């Protein structure tokens, strides 16, 4: 990273450039104080911030702010229902009238 030039170095560099310009035939025209650079200075400067244009383009944001604030609030906890017991299906044996195994059935 280049070291930044100090104010003294910048001033010396600018003076050297001005000396070189004047030595090669350049001329500096001095302008008296109070003279404007504008061609038609009878009219005042135009306003940069025109209040009429600004009021037309403004958008009310109170609803947006309210919506953001509503989202920012913590949500109340939902009522927790009794947790459902997840039981696995089991195989159950079915017997006939004489106590002999007949078949298997799945019961949940």
C-alpha positions as CSV (number, residue, x, y, z in Angstrom):
1,X,0.0,0.0,0.0
2,X,1.3,3.4,-0.9
3,X,1.9,5.9,1.9
4,X,-0.4,8.9,1.7
5,X,1.1,12.2,0.7
6,X,1.3,14.8,3.5
7,X,-0.2,18.3,3.0
8,X,3.3,19.7,2.6
9,X,4.2,17.2,-0.2
10,X,0.9,17.9,-2.0
11,X,1.6,21.7,-1.8
12,X,5.1,21.3,-3.1
13,X,3.9,19.1,-6.0
14,X,1.2,21.7,-6.9
15,X,3.7,24.6,-6.7
16,X,6.1,22.6,-9.0
17,X,3.4,22.0,-11.6
18,X,2.4,25.7,-11.5
19,X,6.0,26.8,-12.0
20,X,6.4,24.3,-14.9
21,X,3.2,25.6,-16.5
22,X,4.3,29.3,-16.2
23,X,7.9,28.5,-17.5
24,X,6.4,26.9,-20.7
25,X,4.4,30.0,-21.6
26,X,1.3,29.4,-19.6
27,X,-0.6,32.4,-18.2
28,X,-2.9,32.8,-15.2
29,X,-5.9,35.2,-15.6
30,X,-6.9,36.8,-12.3
31,X,-10.6,37.2,-11.8
32,X,-11.7,40.0,-9.5
33,X,-13.9,39.1,-6.4
34,X,-17.6,39.2,-6.8
35,X,-17.7,38.2,-10.5
36,X,-19.8,35.2,-11.2
37,X,-19.0,32.4,-13.6
38,X,-22.6,32.2,-14.7
39,X,-23.6,34.0,-18.0
40,X,-27.0,35.2,-16.8
41,X,-26.6,36.1,-13.2
42,X,-29.6,38.4,-12.9
43,X,-31.8,35.4,-11.9
44,X,-31.3,33.6,-8.5
45,X,-29.8,30.2,-8.5
46,X,-32.4,27.4,-9.0
47,X,-33.4,25.5,-5.8
48,X,-31.9,22.1,-5.7
49,X,-34.4,20.8,-3.2
50,X,-37.8,21.9,-4.5
51,X,-40.3,21.3,-1.7
52,X,-43.3,20.9,-4.1
53,X,-41.7,18.0,-6.0
54,X,-40.5,16.4,-2.8
55,X,-44.0,16.4,-1.2
56,X,-45.5,14.7,-4.3
57,X,-43.0,11.9,-4.4
58,X,-43.1,11.0,-0.7
59,X,-44.7,7.8,0.3
60,X,-46.4,7.3,3.7
61,X,-44.6,4.5,5.4
62,X,-46.6,4.3,8.7
63,X,-48.3,1.1,7.6
64,X,-45.0,-0.5,6.6
65,X,-43.4,0.5,9.9
66,X,-46.4,-1.0,11.8
67,X,-46.1,-4.2,9.8
68,X,-42.4,-4.5,10.6
69,X,-43.0,-3.8,14.2
70,X,-45.7,-6.5,14.3
71,X,-43.3,-9.1,12.8
72,X,-40.6,-8.1,15.3
73,X,-42.9,-9.0,18.3
74,X,-42.4,-12.5,19.6
75,X,-45.1,-14.8,18.7
76,X,-47.2,-16.3,21.6
77,X,-46.5,-20.0,22.1
78,X,-49.2,-22.2,20.5
79,X,-51.2,-24.5,22.8
80,X,-49.4,-27.7,22.9
81,X,-51.8,-30.6,22.5
82,X,-51.0,-33.9,24.2
83,X,-48.2,-35.4,22.3
84,X,-49.4,-38.2,20.1
85,X,-47.9,-41.5,21.1
86,X,-46.2,-43.0,18.1
87,X,-46.6,-46.7,18.7
88,X,-45.3,-49.2,16.2
89,X,-47.7,-51.7,14.7
90,X,-47.5,-55.0,16.4
91,X,-48.1,-58.5,15.1
92,X,-50.9,-60.2,17.0
93,X,-51.7,-63.9,16.8
94,X,-55.4,-64.9,16.3
95,X,-56.5,-68.2,17.8
96,X,-59.4,-70.3,16.8
97,X,-62.0,-71.6,19.2
98,X,-59.8,-74.6,20.1
99,X,-56.8,-72.4,21.0
100,X,-54.9,-73.3,17.9
101,X,-53.1,-70.4,16.1
102,X,-55.1,-69.4,13.1
103,X,-53.3,-66.3,11.6
104,X,-51.3,-63.2,12.3
105,X,-52.8,-59.7,12.2
106,X,-51.1,-56.3,12.5
107,X,-52.6,-54.0,15.1
108,X,-51.6,-50.4,15.7
